[in-house]
């Protein structure tokens, strides 16, 4: 980050929007999967969300902002 541009895929953009617009709220894996992969035409592997979260964390250096809530889902925290 540090003022430099970061290129995000459409899927990463959707995930970032969902997490930041619901800051402090834990979103379940099902909620995120249903909202990100909205076409419904094909099966979405359970691992797809985990991979997308990891890529987003790495690109934004947001390990402290994107919190894993084990057994439930993910939550955006402002890192305070």
LINUR-V522944 format. One record per residue. RES is the residue in one small letter. SS is DSSP state (@ for helix, = for strand, . for the rest). NEAR is the number of other C-alpha atoms within 12 Angstrom. D_CENTER is the distance of its C-alpha to the mean C-alpha in Angstrom with 1 decimal. Layout:
res/ss/near/d_center
RES/SS/NEAR/D_CENTER
RES/SS/NEAR/D_CENTER
This chain:
res/ss/near/d_center
x/./13/16.6
x/./9/20.1
x/./6/20.8
x/./8/20.2
x/./9/18.4
x/./17/15.3
x/./15/14.9
x/./20/11.6
x/./16/11.7
x/@/14/11.5
x/@/24/8.7
x/@/30/6.6
x/@/23/8.4
x/@/24/7.6
x/@/37/3.8
x/@/33/5.3
x/@/20/8.1
x/@/29/7.2
x/@/35/6.0
x/@/23/9.0
x/@/18/11.3
x/./21/11.2
x/./20/11.6
x/./21/13.3
x/./22/12.6
x/./26/11.2
x/=/29/9.5
x/=/23/10.8
x/@/31/9.6
x/@/22/12.2
x/@/22/11.1
x/@/32/7.6
x/@/30/9.6
x/@/23/12.4
x/@/23/10.9
x/@/27/9.1
x/./25/12.1
x/./16/14.8
x/./11/17.7
x/./11/18.6
x/./8/21.1
x/./9/20.0
x/./13/18.7
x/./20/15.1
x/./15/15.2
x/@/16/13.5
x/@/13/12.6
x/@/21/10.7
x/@/29/7.4
x/@/25/8.4
x/@/16/9.4
x/@/30/6.5
x/@/38/4.6
x/@/23/8.3
x/@/25/9.0
x/@/31/6.7
x/@/27/8.2
x/@/20/11.5
x/@/22/11.8
x/@/24/11.3
x/./17/13.0
x/./25/10.5
x/./21/11.3
x/./17/12.9
x/./24/10.4
x/=/35/7.3
x/=/28/9.6
x/=/27/9.9
x/=/17/12.3
x/./13/14.3
x/./11/15.5
x/./16/13.4
x/=/24/9.6
x/=/37/7.2
x/=/34/8.5
x/=/31/8.5
x/./23/12.0
x/./18/14.1
x/./14/15.4
x/./7/18.8
